[in-house]
Structures are given as structure tokens and as C-alpha cells.
């Protein structure tokens, strides 16, 4: 009887060891596909389009896709937001609930939390805009190596015509910026794992995000 119990205990122990090994191998495979990028990223706090101050760490447990841009951008920003919106529609509902899209505005002169909320609602109501004082934007951009620069000191009419966004007291003019086109991908632990672009195929993006959300299912 004692021998049978010892054998059973040994069997359970071996089974648990095998499961642990499989989990480690699966996790290693995911990290090989989207390795943790060192020296980039970190927690920060900014004003959000939902009317509250938020920390990046508030989204622990979710995959975060973060993009640096501005609402007066007439090309890459709306195109990228539309691309991400299409991706969200492809994701299963359970996974979609574990993804957060953040749009960090580099234009503190024009973009307000309220304006960002209206802009992003055209793409997906779950998207959150972030903006703050210029010093804070510069600090966050430096943390993520997100380069941007103002192209001119003179304001020009740059409003995205299809959205017809208006801001009270504004003549519809804003600054032009050059900025990175990267979509930063952060895993549920808040670590930067890679980048997407508007040209990244939706199927590839979906597979990468699913692997970060469900590392145990890979292998």
C-alpha cells in the first residue's frame, strides 16, 4: 500500500515537472518571437481622454498598443488608428477585452483630453488618448525613444477633413509635426516587446498579440 502511494506521488511529481517544463518552453518561444526590449519603456502618468489621470501601470494584465501622434495629423495617424481598429474587430471578444490602445498626443498646444476623446471615438470608443504639458510629453517620448519634432512655428490649417473635428475657440489651425510611425507593443507586465506599423499585416498582428495574451497556448 505504501509503495503504491509512493509511486502515485512520484507520478504526480513527474507530471507537474513535465507541465512546468512545457510552460517554460512555451514562454521561451513567445519571447523568441517578440523578445523583451531592454532600455526602452517605463511607467508614467498623464491626463487621459476619459477625464482622469492615468498611469501606464493601470493597464497591467493587458497587452497595450501605444502610438505617438496628434489629431491634426492628416495621414499616418488616422490611417494607423483605422488599421488598429480593424485589428480589434478581428480579435475574439475575450482577447479584445484584454487589449488597451493608447494614443499619446505630442501636440499639447491643440489636443485636449476632450478633443482626443472625440477624435478617438471615431475609431473605437475603447481607445484612450493621453496628453499633458510639453515637458511631460517630452519625458515620456524619451522613455520610449519616440522621436518627434515640430516642422514649423507658424500654425497652418491641418484639420482632418473627414472627421470635421472642432475645438471651441479654435480657428481650425494647428502645428505640423514629424513623428515616429511605430505602434509600441507592451506585454501584460508592461514590457516593450516590439513594434507594429500601419503596413504590418493584420493576421501577423493578431497572432503576435494572442501569443502575448496566451503564452501557455503556444508550442
Secondary structure as GFF3:
##gff-version 3
##sequence-region A 1 219
A	DSSP	alpha_helix	2	33	.	.	.	ID=ss1
A	DSSP	beta_strand	45	48	.	.	.	ID=ss2
A	DSSP	beta_strand	53	55	.	.	.	ID=ss3
A	DSSP	three_ten_helix	56	59	.	.	.	ID=ss4
A	DSSP	beta_strand	63	69	.	.	.	ID=ss5
A	DSSP	alpha_helix	76	90	.	.	.	ID=ss6
A	DSSP	alpha_helix	93	96	.	.	.	ID=ss7
A	DSSP	beta_strand	99	105	.	.	.	ID=ss8
A	DSSP	alpha_helix	113	121	.	.	.	ID=ss9
A	DSSP	beta_strand	128	131	.	.	.	ID=ss10
A	DSSP	alpha_helix	134	143	.	.	.	ID=ss11
A	DSSP	beta_strand	148	150	.	.	.	ID=ss12
A	DSSP	beta_strand	156	157	.	.	.	ID=ss13
A	DSSP	beta_strand	173	174	.	.	.	ID=ss14
A	DSSP	beta_strand	177	179	.	.	.	ID=ss15
A	DSSP	beta_strand	183	186	.	.	.	ID=ss16
A	DSSP	beta_strand	192	196	.	.	.	ID=ss17
A	DSSP	alpha_helix	202	213	.	.	.	ID=ss18
A	DSSP	three_ten_helix	215	217	.	.	.	ID=ss19
###
